[in-house]
């Protein structure tokens, strides 16, 4: 696992915590306003939201996997490294070059002939000469340098494939996080809508009670101010939702994301099927280490004698007697560097240092993965308990709000008590939605730590309780 991928995993856990913070309702200071000032707008926005088709998380993640610019860029890098493997292998097969050469002298003379004739007589060559031929070169990899380079490029190609898989998983995790945040905001918006509806009903009750004299005018004003405060909170939630939708659209590679997001009705039940599976990030780090070790071997092999076979065929078409002359030659040679100013030794040192760095990065990635998995399991359990506590709090807040509404309707309770009860109920409803979304985010992060995509892309059977963290 690279450091960037480990850092992204930590960000995923932080995003889970932030999702809860984003979803937690905030009760703004009450400001006087007309009770039904934005009721038509609320109805219109609700109708517009209902008209939008739903988009499941699986559909969103499939779009991200197929169209995300980051995923497509990683795939292009895989194609590039695979082509580099073919390029490195081609060195084994040598090369053949064709050439053509035209020479024009100001005076015929017995110098610089394209090809000397078999019998060089005391005759001048033609002032105009034209020759063509073939040059072939075939390296003989006795030292193994080419083999080491091929191994290095193959390891890099494998690492690029694993990195592409990790980029895809991180993109899916990021998309799932944004989607879950939208679900949390949808739950908060739904809670605020219900709070607004209840407060508007209380406004009508207060207006009727004011006419018969069993409710003071100050209570009506307080409820109207609470209505305005809730409407302001709804506007803030709408702004956050637009921001999240823009971020999700950019990740999906589309211009906009306007589909409605269905809220989850239950928590996660599945866990990674293979708890010993190495995630792609670790596989990529291992491939990087292998590639760096192969580069060390290549640099060491470059210091050995290098063998090569060369061949040449040439035809000088225009000669002193206008007869074509054909010549060929074959060479088998060896080169051995006697002095390079320390360049070859330095190349070995550079490659060895890169291999040491890759080794330490792999060790750090393994250590961070172990800590990330422990943290992901702990977060999953914490979010499970948080959701259960939120469910219990919702039941208590609902009963308290019902009692306060009845007392206010009968003129026995104050507006302050009613507003506090309604705010507590809205907060409890939003907390349930936020806790459930956070639980799913923790499950997505746990799966990423074990090299799996979010559960929305899987159809696993429920994991036995003995395998749950």
C-alpha positions, 0 to 999 in steps of 0.5 A, a space after each residue: 500500500 502506498 502512503 497516498 492510499 493509506 492516507 486516503 483510507 484515513 480520510 475515509 474514516 474521517 469522512 465517516 465522522 464528518 458525515 455525522 457532524 454534517 448531518 447533526 441538526 443545528 437549531 438556529 436562533 429564532 427570528 420572527 417571520 410569517 408562518 407560511 412565508 415559504 410554504 409554496 416554495 417548500 411544496 414546490 421543492 418537495 414536488 420537484 424532488 419527488 419527480 426525480 428518479 431514484 439512483 441506487 448506490 450500485 448504479 452510482 458506483 458502476 458509473 464511477 467505475 466506468 467513467 471516473 477520470 481518475 479510474 480512466 487515467 489509471 487504466 491508461 497508465 496500465 496500458 502504458 506500462 504494458 507497452 513498455 514491457 513490449 518495448 523492453 522485450 524487443 531489445 532481445 530481437 535486435 533491429 534492422 535499418 534500411 538506408 539510402 545514401 547519395 554522394 556528389 563530389 565536385 571532382 572524381 577522385 579515389 576517396 570516400 567511396 560509398 563501397 570500395 570495389 573488390 579490386 581497387 585500381 588506380 581509377 577515380 570513382 564517379 563524382 556522383 554515387 548512390 548506395 543503399 543497403 541494410 544494417 542489422 544488429 542483434 544483442 547477445 544477452 549473455 550478461 542478462 541485462 536485457 532480461 533484468 530490464 524486462 523483469 523490471 518493466 513487468 513488475 512495474 506493469 503489475 504494480 500499475 495494474 494493482 494501483 489501478 485497482 486501488 484507484 478504482 476502490 478509492 474512487 468507489 469509496 469516495 463515491 459511496 461516502 458522498 452518497 451516504 452524506 447525501 442520504 444523511 442530508 436527506 434524513 436531516 431534510 426530512 426531519 426538518 420538513 416534519 418539524 416545520 409541518 408540526 410547527 405550522 400546525 402549532 401556529 394554526 393552533 396558537 392562532 385559534 387559541 389566541 382568538 378564544 383567549 387561552 393562548 398568549 400572543 407571545 407564544 404565537 410569536 415564538 412559534 412563528 419565529 421557530 418556523 422561520 428558523 427551521 426554514 433557514 435550516 432547510 435552506 442550509 441543508 439544500 446548499 450542502 446537498 447541492 455541493 455534495 451533488 456537484 462533487 459526486 457528479 465530478 467523480 462520476 464523470 457526468 455534468 450533473 447528478 439530480 437523481 433522488 437518493 433513497 434512504 437506507 432502512 437497515 444497517 450493514 450485515 456483510 463483511 469481507 469474505 476473505 479476511 486474509 486478502 491483501 488489498 491492491 495497495 499492498 500488492 502495488 507496493 510489493 510490485 514496486 519493490 520487485 521492480 526496484 530490485 530488478 533495476 539493481 540487477 540490471 545496473 549490475 549486469 551493465 558492468 559486465 561485458 556486452 556481446 552483440 552481432 552486427 551485419 551489413 549489406 550495401 550496394 553502390 549503384 553508381 560506380 566509376 565504371 557504372 557497374 553496381 558493387 555489392 558488399 556485405 560484412 558480419 561482425 561478432 563483438 564484445 565491449 567492456 567498459 574500462 572507464 566511465 568516471 564512476 557512472 556505472 557504479 553510481 547507477 548501481 548505488 542509485 538503484 539500490 537506494 531506490 530498492 531500499 526506499 521501496 522496501 521501507 515504503 512496503 513495510 510502512 504500508 503493511 504497518 498502516 494497513 494493520 492499524 487501519 483495519 483495527 480502526 475500521 473494525 472499531 469504527 464499525 462497532 461504534 457506528 453500530 452502537 450509535 445507530 442503536 442509541 439514536 433509535 432509542 433516543 428517537 422513540 423517547 423524543 417522539 413521545 415527548 413531542 407528542 405530550 408537548 403538542 397535546 399540552 400546547 393545544 390545550 393551553 397547558 404548555 408554553 411555546 418554549 417547551 413545544 419548540 424544544 420538544 419539536 427540535 429534539 424530535 427533529 434532532 433525533 430523527 436526523 441523528 438516526 439517519 446520520 448514524 445509519 449513513 455513518 454505519 454504512 460509511 464505516 462498513 465501506 471503509 472496512 471493506 476497502 481496508 480488506 481490498 473489497 468494493 462497497 457492499 452495494 456492488 456485492 451479493 454476499 450471503 450474511 456473514 456468520 456472527 462468529 466472523 463479525 468483528 
